[in-house]
Amino acid sequence: MDKMLEGIEPDTLERLLDLVAKEGMVERDALKPDASFEDLGIESADMVVILMAIEEEFGVYIPVDGELAEATTVGDFLKVLSERMKEGAA
């Protein structure tokens, strides 16, 4: 597993990647930690749909703050997202 994604439960990571692939309409194999959303063709409107699907799947509210909005790679996004999910569960 990529160092950037350490600390994210493997099951949670798989579910998140599945949702990003499905809602972002990209191949699951293309979701490498260093892949940029721009290169994947995922735009800000797609991110809203992805976040809504994640909130529904996991039953959490994820505020789109600066750190999440500034995530430009899959790894950055998942790292911030997992932190937000842990905060929401606390």
C-alpha positions as CSV (number, residue, x, y, z in Angstrom):
1,M,0.0,0.0,0.0
2,D,1.2,3.5,-0.7
3,K,2.7,5.4,2.2
4,M,0.3,8.3,1.6
5,L,-2.7,6.0,2.3
6,E,-1.4,4.3,5.5
7,G,-3.8,4.6,8.3
8,I,-6.9,4.1,6.1
9,E,-8.6,0.8,6.8
10,P,-8.2,-1.4,3.7
11,D,-11.9,-2.1,3.5
12,T,-12.7,1.6,3.8
13,L,-10.1,2.4,1.2
14,E,-11.5,-0.2,-1.3
15,R,-15.1,1.2,-0.8
16,L,-13.9,4.8,-1.3
17,L,-12.0,3.9,-4.5
18,D,-15.0,2.0,-5.8
19,L,-17.2,5.0,-5.2
20,V,-14.7,7.4,-6.8
21,A,-14.4,5.2,-9.8
22,K,-18.2,4.7,-10.2
23,E,-19.3,8.3,-9.6
24,G,-16.3,9.8,-11.3
25,M,-16.8,7.5,-14.3
26,V,-13.2,6.4,-14.4
27,E,-11.5,3.0,-14.5
28,R,-10.8,1.7,-11.0
29,D,-7.3,0.8,-12.0
30,A,-6.5,4.4,-13.0
31,L,-7.0,5.5,-9.4
32,K,-3.4,5.6,-8.3
33,P,-2.5,7.8,-5.3
34,D,-0.4,10.1,-7.5
35,A,-3.1,10.4,-10.3
36,S,-4.4,13.9,-10.6
37,F,-8.1,14.5,-10.9
38,E,-7.4,16.7,-13.9
39,D,-5.6,13.8,-15.7
40,L,-8.5,11.5,-14.8
41,G,-11.0,14.0,-16.2
42,I,-12.8,14.4,-12.9
43,E,-14.1,18.0,-12.5
44,S,-15.4,19.9,-9.5
45,A,-19.0,19.0,-10.4
46,D,-18.0,15.3,-10.4
47,M,-16.3,15.8,-6.9
48,V,-19.7,17.0,-5.5
49,V,-21.4,13.8,-6.8
50,I,-18.5,11.7,-5.4
51,L,-18.7,13.4,-2.0
52,M,-22.5,13.0,-1.9
53,A,-22.2,9.3,-2.7
54,I,-19.5,8.8,0.0
55,E,-21.7,10.7,2.6
56,E,-24.6,8.4,1.8
57,E,-22.5,5.2,1.7
58,F,-20.8,5.9,5.1
59,G,-23.5,8.0,6.8
60,V,-21.2,10.9,7.5
61,Y,-21.2,14.6,6.6
62,I,-18.0,15.8,5.0
63,P,-17.5,19.6,4.9
64,V,-15.7,20.8,1.8
65,D,-13.1,23.0,3.5
66,G,-9.9,24.4,2.0
67,E,-7.9,21.2,2.5
68,L,-10.4,19.0,0.8
69,A,-11.0,21.5,-2.0
70,E,-7.3,21.8,-2.6
71,A,-6.7,18.1,-3.0
72,T,-5.5,17.5,-6.6
73,T,-4.5,13.9,-6.5
74,V,-6.4,10.7,-5.6
75,G,-4.0,10.2,-2.6
76,D,-4.5,13.7,-1.2
77,F,-8.2,13.4,-1.5
78,L,-8.4,10.0,0.2
79,K,-6.1,11.1,3.0
80,V,-8.1,14.3,3.8
81,L,-11.4,12.4,3.3
82,S,-10.4,9.6,5.8
83,E,-9.4,12.3,8.4
84,R,-12.8,14.0,7.9
85,M,-14.6,10.6,8.3
86,K,-12.8,9.8,11.5
87,E,-13.6,13.3,12.9
88,G,-17.3,12.8,11.9
89,A,-17.4,9.4,13.7
90,A,-15.9,10.7,16.9
